[in-house]
Amino acid sequence: MPAVLIPRGDSFESEEDGRFCFDVSIVLPVIGLVVAYRGTLGMVE
C-alpha cells in the first residue's frame, strides 16, 4: 500500500480518580475521520 493511503491514528491515555481515560481517532487520507472514541474504564464495586 502506498504510504499516502495508510490510515493515521492518534491515541491518548491518562488516569483520573483511579479510572483509565482514553481518546482514540483514525483518519483515512481523502475520506477523513473514520473512527473517534473517547471513554473511561474503571473498577466496578
C-alpha positions, 0 to 999 in steps of 0.5 A: 500500500502506498504510504499516502493511503495508510490510515493515521491514528492518534491515541491518548491515555491518562488516569483520573480518580483511579479510572483509565481515560482514553481518546482514540481517532483514525483518519483515512487520507481523502475520506477523513475521520473514520473512527473517534472514541473517547471513554473511561474504564474503571473498577466496578464495586 
